[in-house]
Structures are given as C-alpha cells and as structure tokens.
Amino acid sequence: MKPTAILSEAWRNIATGTTRALACAAILTLIATGTAVLDLTGILSLQHESRQWATSAADIHIISGSKQIDSNTCASLTRTTGTTTDGNRTNPIQAAGALKNSGEITLTAMPAAPLDEWQATPGLADVLGIGATQQTHPGVWISSQLADTLHAHEGDDLPTDQGVMHISAVFPWTDDSRDQRLVYAIITPTPINAGQQWDECWAVINPANPDAEDLLNTTATAIPGAAPATQTKQANTMLGTNPDLHNRYRQRSTRIMLAITPIAAFAIALAATRARRIEIADDLHMGLPRRGILATNALETLAWTLPAILAATTITYATGRWTSGHANALTLTTIQLPALAAALITAQIGAATAITAIHDNQLFAFFKNRQ
C-alpha cells in the first residue's frame, strides 16, 4: 500500500468511528490518570513528611562537650561528600556551625528574667534557617518565640545591661519537642578563631544518614581530666530518629501500580483490534498486504493513545501544580512519564499482536461466528 493510501484509510476509519477511538481514548485516559494521580498522592505524602521532618528541626544533629568542639572541623563538615544508592555524589551534611554558652544577659524590659547568651559561628545561621541577606547585617539573632514575647521584629534594637543590641535576624523555633535552650536566648554571631574551643556542633543532615552523624564525632577533641564529648543527638526526636523516606519512596506500593497503564493500553488495543477481525481477515483475503494493514492500524492506534496520554499528563501536572506549585509539579509529572510513554508502545504491540494472529483463511469462520 502507498503511504497516501495508508493515511487516507486510517483517516476514514477514525472519522467514521470504525476504530472506536473515542471510547478507547476515554478508557485509557481514566486508567492512566487514576494510576498517575494515585502515585502522585503517595509521593506528595512522603514530601509532606520530609518537609515536616525539616521544619521540626529533626534533621539537626548536635554533639556536645564543654570546650571540646573544634569550630574549624565543625564548619568543614559541609564539604564532606558521599554517594547515593543511585551513584550520584551528594553532600550529606548541608549546614554546620558551632555554639558555646557565654553566660547571661539581661534585657532592660525584663530585669527579673535574664536570658542565656550564646556565641555562634557564622555557619549556624544556615542551620537555623537564617537567610543570606540577614547574615550581612551585624547584630544578634533571637528566636521567633522570644520575638513574639518582646513584640520585637528584625531590625529592632534591644536595650540590655551590656548596651543596645540590634536584632539582625529572627529564626523560626516553635514550642514543640525540639531543644528549647535557644528559645529564650540571645545569639551573637562570632567569627571562627582557631584558638577557641566551643561547646557544641550543630549540623543539618537530611536525609538521615548514620555515617554522616558519626562524622560529628570528629569535631570533638579530648581534654585530659574532662568528661568526653557526648554522642550525637537530634534537636527534636518527636518524629523518630530515621524516617527512611528515600527507601520508602523507592519501595512505595503505588509505584507498582504505574504498570497498570501500559498493561491497560496493551489490552485495550488488543481488544479493539480483535473486534475488527472480520474486517482485517477480509482485507487479507482481498490481497491487501499485512504490512499495509499493520501500518494503517498503527496510525489508528496512535490516534487514540496519544491524546489519552497527553490528557493524563496534563491532568497529572495540573494536580501537582494545584497541590504543590509549578516546580514540584514538573518533577512529579516527570516521574509518571516513563509509564505513560510506555503505554504508547504497548498499545502498538497489542494492536500488532491482534493483527498477526488473524489470517485470511479464518474469514468465513469469523463471519459464521459473528454476533
């Protein structure tokens, strides 16, 4: 058959409804959309857990030891690299900074309630979620709870017994199960001094990584006669010690369900083509080459699978954008694309399988047993 003949034949079959394109597309769209959105929902749930893990300070790990923490080693933890299970290199420790207690400070507005005064290396700003712009302004850091108590805001001045202190940053620190020592405290950013020893090293490790947690022990230095630095602990253990979100994502049950879409595309194409067995057997009986019939049917199958997959992809993206924004929607849709694209191929295989199983000598048997 000539290419023009194949195109015109495919167009006539689609336009007249012979291929049942509308019904096939509707069924495949429902199945593809349902499985994609179901998997998307499972991923969104894991992403919510991940955000909750980070915002609750559960990803902050602390090693303590009075005057036993090397601030330079603590700061260098962020340069540590590792390899994920996918073979990609990553930085298991995203932020790290040292902290030490330097006594008490009394606010003029609260003379009967002195606050703890802490010194922190610049790296602790990233641990506490203080932005780069805030770090460029000299001043002290206070928690959001203390700011609410004092009705103070970033940029305000605090009169104290040590003079007026400018608030350069207010970091989020809610009243939950996290370490509450920083709630009512004044934190003064202090440059790293090689001759100083600090009390604690705080590091952000997300996702949880036991090997990265062990690296915090390298920041401690032994001092004769002093108790050794304690083992690492989380700033908040309310959500557990290791949610293992990465493995849960890879082993999620909804991931297996993505195979339903290509299988369904194969079955729909097989059934739709098989329903036309009398027509196909008659074409073979009339001497039409099987290759031409396969090419015509391939175009007809593409005419309903492609719109169905595009519709499912669009709905998946729209759902992701509605729930989590444009950037995350693109990521979520990309995760679904392999299964959706595979449906285009399996549908062609299903149609070709049905045509291959039909022979011209079956025409009269098909016609006799028609319903």
N, C-alpha and C positions, 0 to 999 in steps of 0.2 A: 504493500500500500504506500502511496505517496504521502509525504508529510502533510500536504494540504488536505488530502482525503481523511487522514487520521484526525486532524484538527476539526474539520467540519463534522465528522461523525461523532466525535466527543462532544462538540458543542450541541448538536441536535439531541443527543441522549441526555445531556444535562438540562437543556431548556425544556424538553418535553417531560421531564421527571422520570425518565426510564432508570436513571442511576440511583433514584431515591436520595439524592444528595442532601436535600434539606433535612430529612429525617435522620440520616446518618450523621450529619454535622451537629444537629441538636443533641443527639445521644452522646456523641464523643465530647462535645463541649461540656455537658453536665458532668460526665465522669472525670474529665481532665481537670475541670475547675474544682470539683469536690475534693479530689485527692490532693491537688496542689494547695488549696486553702487549708485543708486539714493538716498537712505537713507544715505549712506556714504558721498555723496556730501553735503547733508544738514548738517550733523554733522561737516564736515570739515569747512563749512562756519561759524558755531557757534564757533568752536575752533579758527578760524581766528579772529573773533570779540573779543573773550576772550583774545587772545594774544595782539591784538591792544589796548584793554582796559588797560592791564597791562603795556605795553611798553609806553603808552602815559601818565602814572602817574595818570590816572583817578581813580585808586584804592587806591591812597594815600589820607588820610583824615587828616586835620590839625585843631587843636584848638589853638587859640592864646590868650594870656593875659600877659601883661608886668609883669614879676617877679611873676607870679601866677601859674606856672606849676610845679608840683611835679615830679621830674625826676624818682624817685623810682616807683611811681604809674604808670607813663608812661611806664617804662620798663617792669612792671609786666603785662601789658595788653596782652602780648603774651601767658601768662599762662591761659588766660580765655578759657573755653571750652563751647561748645554748642552742640546741637543735630540737625541733618539734618532731612528733611522730610522722609528720608529712615530709620531713627532711629539710624544712625551712629553718634558717637561723633566726633567732629571736633574742630579745633582752628580757630575761625572766624577772629582773628587778627594775621596775620602771622609775622609781624615785627613792632617794635615801638621804637622811640627814641626821645629825647628832643633836642631842639635847642634854642640858645639865641644869640643875637647880641652883639658883644663886640667892636664895633667901626669900624675904618677903618684901612687899611694897604696899604702902597704904594710900588709898585714894582719899582726897580731901572730902569727897562726898560720902565716903564710907569709913570714917575713922575707927570704928569699932570692929571692922571686919577686914583685916589685912589680907591681901591676895598673894599667892605664890608668884615668885618671879623666876622665869626660866630664860636661859640663853639658848639660842638655836643657830645651827649653821644654815647658810642660805638654802641648802638642799631640802631642808624640812618644809620649805614653802610649797614645793611640789607634792610632798607627802600630804600636806593639809589641804591641798586644793587651792592655794593662793596663786592668782594669775600673774603672768609675767609683768604686766603693767603695774600691778600693785607692788611688786618687788622692787621697782625702780624708785619708789618714793621712800625716803628714810622715815623710820617710825617703828612703832610696836604693833604686834598682832594680838587680837583678842578673839575669843570665840563668839559665835552668834548668840549663845545664851547670855554671856556677860554683856554683850552689846544691848540685848533686849532689857536686861535688868537695869542698865545705866541709861537706857534710852539714847545710846550713842550710836554714831554711824562712822563709816570710813571717812577720814578727813577731819574728824573732830579732834579736839585736844583734851587730854585728861590731866587735871591738876593732881599731883601726888606729893608725898613727902620728899621725893627725890627731884622735884621740879615738874614742869609741864611736859607731858609725853604726847606725841602726835600719833594718832591711830592711822597706820598706813594700810591695814588690811583687817577684814573681819572674815574669819574662816568658818565654814559650817561645822558645827559639832553639837549634835542633838542630845537630848537627855534619854538615852536608851542604855543598853548594856555595855556600851563602849567605855574605854578608860576615861574616867571623869576628872582626872587631875588637871587637864587643860581647860576645863570649863570656866573656873574662876581663877584665872591666872593671866599674867602679863608676859608675853613672849617677846624677847628682844633679839632680833637677828644679829648675829655676831660673826665676823669673818673667821675662817679657819686659821688657827695658829698651831704650827707644828709642835710647839712646846706644851700645849694644853692637853689634858686628858678629860674626857667627857663622861657623863653618867649613863647615857642610853644612845642606842642607834635605832632609828625607825626606818622601815623600808616597806615600799609597796610591792607586793608580789601577787600578780594577777595574770593568768590563773594560778591557783595554788600549786606550789612546786616544792616538795620536800628538800630537794637538792639545793634550791635557792635559799631556803630557810636556813639550811646548815651553813651557808656562806656568812650569815650574820655572826657566827662564832669567830670568824677570822678578824672581826673588828675589836675583839677583846684582848687585852694584854694582861698577863699575870703580874700581880704586885705581891711581893713577899709579905706575909702576915695578914693580907686582906682576903676576905671571902671571895671565891672565884665568881665571875660573872654568871648570872643565871641563864638558864636555857631560854630560847626564844618563846614568846607568847604572842597571841593575837590581841589587837586593841579591842576587838569585840568577838566573842565566841557565841553570840546568840544564834547565829545561823550555822553553827558547826565549824569544824576545822578544815574540811575539804569537800566542797560540793561536787567536784569532779565533773564540771559542766562540759568539758571537752569530750570526754568519753561518753557522757550521756547524749551529747549531740550526735556523735558518730554511731551510737547504738540505739537511737530513738526508734520506736516501733513504727512511727508514721513514715520513716524513710523507706521501709519495705513496701508500703502501700503505693509508693510512686510507680512501682512496676505495673500497677493496675492499668494505668493509662496506655502504655504501648501494647499490653496484652488485649485490652478492650479494643484498641484500634485494629489489631490483627483480626479479632473475632468479628467485628462489625464489617470490615472489608471482605472477609471470607464469606460471611452470611449474605451480604448484599450482592456479591458477585455470583455466589451459588444460586441465588434466587433467579438469576438470569440464565440459567444453564441451558434452557431450550433455545434461547436466542443465540448463545455462544456456540452450541452444538450445530445449530442451523448455519451459522456463518462458516464454521469449519466444513460442514457438508457442502456448502456452496463453493468451497475452494478458497476462501479467504485465508491468507497465511496467519498462522498462530502468532507470529512476531507482530504483525499489524494489530491483531486483537489485543495483545498484551500492551502495546504502546497506547492504543486508544483507551483501554481500561485504566492504565497508569495515570493518564491525564484526568480521567473522570474521578478517580480516587483522590488525586491531589486537589481537585476542585472542592471537595468537602472536608478533607483532613486539614488543609492549610488554614481555611477560615476558622475551623474549630479550634485549632491550636493557637492561632493568633488571638482569638476571643478569650481563651482560657488564660493566655499570658497576660493580656490586658487586664482581665479581672483580678488576677493574682497581684499584678503591680498596683492596681487601684486599691486593693485591700491592704497591701503592705504600706502604701503611702498614707492611707487613711488612719492606720493604727500607729505608724512609727516614722513617717517622714519619707522624703524623696530618696535620700542616700541609702537608707536601710531597705527601702522597697526595691531598689535596684539589686542590692545584694541578695535579698530573699528571692527575687524573681530569677536571678542567675542560678540559684540553687535548684530551681524547678526546671530550668531549660533542658538539661540532658534527657530527662524522662519525657518531656513534651516533644522534643525534637525526635526522640526515638520512635514516637508514635507515628510520625510521618513515614518512617522507614518500615515499621512493622505492618502498617496498613497496606503498603505496596506489596510486601511479602505475602500478606493474607490474600490480596486480590490475585496475585500471580499464582499462588498455590491452588486457588479455586479453579482458575483457567487451565492450569496444567493438568488437573485431574479430569477435565472434560474432554471427550473425544467425539468425533463426528458420528461414529457408529452407535453412539448412545442416544442419538436424536429421537428415534421412534420410541425407545423405552421411556425417555423423559416425557415425550408427548403423551404417551399412553397413561403414565402415572401422574400426569399433571392434576392439580387441584383447582 
